[in-house]
């Protein structure tokens, strides 16, 4: 199966493969649910409502089939409890949450596929208490921040160890962030039974950060004490960076040249250090970035205008929601797939334009 998906990825692209994998996983989940071995989150707990609409300028990504320059922020109609107490929960290396012989989505890390559904769940150890995080994803740094670090920091101080799936616990950024916050944590190397488990539930739908989360995000990345230098530009370039979920390319060399010609700063996200980000912050009146989770490192910056470079084969509205949540109103999306001449013209026009919200922006850049 894995080799087949790799071949499809090369031929059809990452979005098609992601859809296919999701469809295959859904078939297995239904089979195990009918057999009484899987319990999805009940439908009435997943009902969504639209809380507001975020507007942007520039190009509508291909994933917005209507071509509209806006996205609706969705939220659960009834928010789940922040922390749910569960007795005798078995958690596995892949993140499965088993109770009385049934895998429960509401207690698991990641939406289960066949591997998690068939994983060994015989406890090799029993402990008295501990925390686990319920999530839908745990593949990337963005998943870590959005679905793990935010719920953990919201719940601090923890009065028991935090247990993380094996794959996630191997990431350097996980170890770094939990050390910084003083969290006692352990990897799940073998199935583990927690007599008194506390499950940290997701409070937001997918990546739709509500504006109320701005205070939480700024606990993670405090606001800069200095305003941005007028006319300053920073570009977060993915040149040399490999995605953990989908290969994608951007006109990074072109954008780097355009930004440098304006006296701007370039950060290569594959190699930039924390110190590099700190030194660039004061120049970030305008922030340009290739779609990717490196933008989380700029949450505390004094950004007034943001430009997201979009790949036609891979995009979601995560960073549009994030930018709006932390108070950035001037948001532009540019499609790399429309060619270098398009990107050059759009950016040069933007650099010569005032910083304004989308509803006030001239039709010339829409």
Helices and strands as residue ranges (DSSP letters): H 2-12, H 14-34, E 38-39, G 43-45, E 48-55, E 57-58, E 70-76, E 83-91, E 97-99, E 102-104, G 105-107, H 114-117, E 125-133, H 141-143, I 144-149, H 150-155, E 162-164, H 166-169, H 172-180, E 185-187, E 192-200, G 211-213, H 214-220, E 233-237, H 252-261, E 265-268, H 274-280, G 281-283, E 286-290, G 293-298, E 305-310, H 318-325, E 330-335, G 336-338, H 340-351, G 358-360
